[in-house]
Structures are given as structure tokens and as C-alpha cells.
């Protein structure tokens, strides 16, 4: 039989889920505080569905296109009231019910479909097999699986379901999993769950897991499992490889190696607690793969994962991300709020910070700041304090942003470390906007000291120098480096063109600014700069056209007035005839 990769089979699977173009964004937004959202969340407060079948169908499709699965399932339920034997609607409703968290309703519909005359029962049978699997009826689950045809859905899921069902009966059968590099992690979990040391030893010696498409967190699990089951050299080799790939976790990996040598290992991963938890992880992995371009299918798989294990935090986070991508911020907040953080205060802070960011996206920055201040009142959290500064800066409230960043500096004892280079960058940008140039320059140079190849810091400092007509040669050198690092960033390419303009190299400025416009054609400042460059090489009609474009892309009345003056009068001769004189300023 020809082997098919996990990703390929999953992409084929999406054709079976009866979804039609459901990845568009919606405009639904959060409506208040995170506490209210958490306690009163209802995915949909819909009006009475349209009375006609065609109206209900169009409303259902519209709701699904906006990722409002709750409303879509309600509309399809109304359709079934009038056409109860319509199998396509039954299957679609079943998927929507599962993907909106109404598991009992989805299972009832799956039971109904399985007993009907319809030919397409793949998803219904899958859900029923998950139902029996969840109940620990592994024999019954395997019987349902045995009736599957070899379709795309079967290729994707059945090997995992069968393997974990057999593991639930005490059997280690990982042959099908070893054929796919993407499933080797599951093979290790199954062998560990069944305590099959021989199978684990064979896996440890047969594969270099660090060269498989296995995420870092999974590699850490594999190393810990190998250590527990006596494959200590293989465990150490994984940790050693991870140190070079994830240097910021080197101390943790060194500790784990010492734990192996002293036989003081931490507990085994929670994925080994039951077959249900193991299969839940496997289905989540599929959801993660599908989330890149197939969000509806990812949503369905994530809920299948949660059906088996309601404590699967990764599935909640994925669902929150999908909801956020579709601007369903209330729904995203509700998913995050379901993650159990009662025994993990650091995780609780992380989730609260994510919820705060959702409030910003929903247009509620004050509520976001309130959430973050609650964190800080309980614990002086530097990251939460920086986030407050970022929110103020995004609202152009630079005075309060600077106060927030200064407070974060105080939390750090007034000394910046490499970990917080971005605080120096953020404060530098804020000081520059407040015209505190001396302090801004110090902050930007501090950030650059820690991250000398950071293109945005190079660009910001270089552009700031160029805009003042100082250190032009050094500024050009820095921004040329930034362009090499980020050649497709229109703003950075524009900075280089603007430096050439400031240096009086107008032909080079035109060529470079034209490239910038190709990368970011609707940015007003870039169009304005190109207009200035055109004027200085005598292309005055094109300059006016470019200025008009710049004005059309902004609502900033002060900028529009400034541009209109150029459209009416052109550039002053002093600006057009010669570059700004360069002043050399020593680094502070």
C-alpha cells in the first residue's frame, strides 16, 4: 500500500467535512470586562431565525462564513425541523455541533446518521468511535473502526485510534505509527503507556528524534520518557542537541541531565495518564497542522481533542487563536478562561496577559490595562508592565507609555539585561516621539548593543539620525544592513531611500523609494517621500501625482495640509536644490 504523509491525508480529510469557504474574518468584538466575559459567555445571542428554508440556509451559511458556528448550527436545526431526512444538512449540523462544543447533540446526530441509509457515514462513525473510546469501551471502538473504508479520514485518524484503543487493552502495536516521522512521538507515548521497554529501546536506537519534524516540547517529553525507562544515553543526546537549538533553555537541559545522572527525575508527562489523554494529544496535533490554512477543520479536530480530554490546554489555546483570527474576541477570551491555572501562578499570568491583548484587539484598551494592573498589584511582573506601555504607545499616548516603561525599568532595578532589550527599544521610540532625543538615542543604542543585527532597531536609529541630518554616513550603513536583513520590508527600504535623499543622492533616492512603494503601495509617508524625490530630479508632474496619492491614504489632517501645500507650491528651492547639511554627533 502506498504511504501517504500525515499532512497530505489531513488535507484530503478537509474535503469530507462539508465546509464551504469558512475562513473569512468577522467583525464580532468583545463587549466588556474579562470577568463578565468569562462568567456570562454565550457564543451567540442570535435573533429569531428566518422563517423560510431558503432564508435559514442563507443565514446558516453566512454565520458559518463568519465563524459563528453556534448560530449556524441553530439555523441548520431549523432547516431539519422542516426537512428531517436531509442527510447533507444532518452531516453539516453534526460537524457544527461538534465544532461549537455541543458534544452530546453531535453524538446524538452521529447515532442518527449511522442508522440512516446515507452512504457518507465517515464522520458520524468517527464520532461514535470516539464516544465509545472515551467511555473506555475499547473493544466496541475497534469494532466501529473495523467497518471503516480506507478513505482520507481513515488514513488520517484510524491508525492512532486503533493504536491507542489497543494500548487501552494492554497491547503495544506501533507499527503503523513508526512509518510516519510525524507520528513517532505518539509511538513513544504508546510504548511508554504500555510500559514496553523493548519497544522503547528499539525506538531510542532506531531514530534520531532531533532530525524529525517534532516540536521542542515533544522532544523534551521523549527525552524524559527515555530517561525513565533506562535509555539514558539517548535521553542525554536529545538534551545536548536541544541546547544548541534552544540555547535559552540550556540551564534547564543541564539540570535534566544532572537529574538523569542522580536518578532524581521529574514525573512522566501527563499524556501518559490514560489512552483518552494520549489520543486527545494526537488529535490536537492534527488540529495544529490544519490550523495553517484550514481553520474550520482545525476547529473541529480541536473540539474532538477536548471531547476526549477537557483539560487539554493546548486545544483551548488553538481555539482561542482561531477565534481571535476571525475577530471573535469574546469567544477567544472564553476559551482561554477555561484553561486550569489553579496550580500554576505563572501560567495564570500568561493567560491573563493574553486576555488583556484580546481586549486591546476588541477596542477596549482601558479594560486591558485594568487586567494588567491587577497582575502587577499581586506581583511586580515586568512583562505585564511593559505590555501596559505598549498599549499606551499603540494609542499614541506617549506620556503614559513612558511612565509605564520607566516603571518597568524600576522593576528591573534600573538595569537592562539582554532579555529585555526590547524595553530599551520601546522606551527609545517613545522618547523620540516625545522629542526627548538625547534619552531616545541612548535607549536605542542600548537596544542595539544587545541586538546588533535587529533590523527594526537599526532602521529606527538610522532613520532618526537621517531625519535630523546627523550621522548620515553611519545611518546609511546601518539601514543598508537593515535592508539586507529585511529586503521585503517597505518601511525599511523607504528609510534607505530617504537617507539618499538627505545626502543629495536624488537618483539613488528615486530608485530606492520606487522599490519601497512596490512593497508598501498605500503607505502615505512612502508616497510623500517618493514625491519629494521626483520633484528634486525634475519629474514634477509625477511628484504631484505621488503627493496626491499620499494624501488619499491618510486621515491625518495636519499631514494632508502639509502635502497640499507641496501640491500647490512644490518644494521650496532651498529644499529642492541641496541636501541638508550633515552634522556629526558622537555616540552617547
Order of alpha helices (4+ residues) and beta strands (2+ residues): alpha-alpha-alpha-alpha-alpha-alpha-alpha-alpha-alpha-alpha-alpha-alpha-alpha-alpha-alpha-alpha-alpha-alpha-alpha-alpha-alpha-alpha-alpha-alpha-alpha-alpha-alpha-alpha-alpha-alpha-alpha-alpha-alpha
